[in-house]
Amino acid sequence: MSREENGRRAKHYLFITSFVVTVILAVSVAFTGYTGSVDGSEEPVDRESYSVYGVEIPGKVSFAGEPLPLDLFDVKESLDRELLSNTYFHSQTIRLIKMANRYFPQIEPVLKKNLIPDDFKYLVLAESGLTQAVSPAKAVGFWQLMKGTAQEYGLEVGSEVDERYNVALSTEVACQYLIDSYQKYGNWTMTAASYNAGRRGMDRQVERQKKENYYDLLLNEETARYLFRVVAFKLIFEDPSAYGFTISKKDLYPEIPVYKVEVDSTIADFADFAAEHGTNYKILKYLNPWLRDSKMSNPSHKKYEILVPESGFRRPDAWEPN
């Protein structure tokens, strides 16, 4: 064996030895409650000072005015699962609470205008986590709209403009889909479930199982958990402190003050367009993620409303948060 090979092997053994020692120390800390330096110069942690609790489920819980049958063990345990998951997923839930302060004001008026119960705003948390997500099935945006559904309800979906990424317009389409589902099922619970599974998916299970109540249907795991996840978000968001979240108003992400610029012609370069309106390409795209290219041809001269930020918006301390 060459000297070079010996050197490599020695380094390998040193790495393995260091890794094993690190694991042993980590396990020791976990089981003894010990913290601090290796030589033991710091005091052990008092484990009795830290406790993790189960979540308390209110005696009465409803979604869109329809009560959950919490007297059924499987219903109560399903809600408990989602409350536990989202209560103890601290970073994600805190971030969602912060982001909701920015985006819910864009969603709530559209729901109200279409007479959709306000509780449906929590669907976007379960659908996309308030991100412009693209699912493996190519569903897009806050409301996770498929291309066919979006086009069926009148949205433009193309390489330069994809209105599924427009929060207000996609919420409008979601409302129309929900209205159609409600007319079919006659209750908001099945309507919400059908948003996740699709009406055909729900209809197949209703026909197979001869039950029309969401809480009586055996569904795929995602749809089975869906309504309970939405309700868990509702409970946490309506009373964060009840679930251990202490978030002040100053912690919330403020709405960004914007104004609308109406355009009906070609925009050759959005970087130039942004500069003309006192902002930059990055922020223009942040506010208008539905603009999917660096330009917009617009041969049909369709009218679009592009959001442009007010002056000074990037320094929130200069304006009062909502």
Buried (B, 14 or more C-beta within 10 A) or exposed (E): EEEEEEEEEEEEEEEEEEEEEEEEEEEEBEEEEBEEEEEEEEEEBEEEEEEEEEBEBEEEBBBBEBEBEBEEEEBBEBBBBBBBBBBEEEEEBBBBBBBBBBBBEBBBEBBEEBEBBEBBBBBBBBBBEBEBEBEEEEBBBBBBBBBEBBBEBEBBBEEBBBBBBBBBBBBBBBBBBBBBBBEEBEBBBBBBBBBBBBBEBBBEBBEEEEEBEBBBBEBEEEBBBBBBBBBBBBBBBEEBEEBEBEBEEEEBBBBBEBEEBEBEEEBEEBBEBBEEBEBBBEBBBEBBBBBBEBBBBBEEEEEBBBBBBEEEBEEBEEEEEE
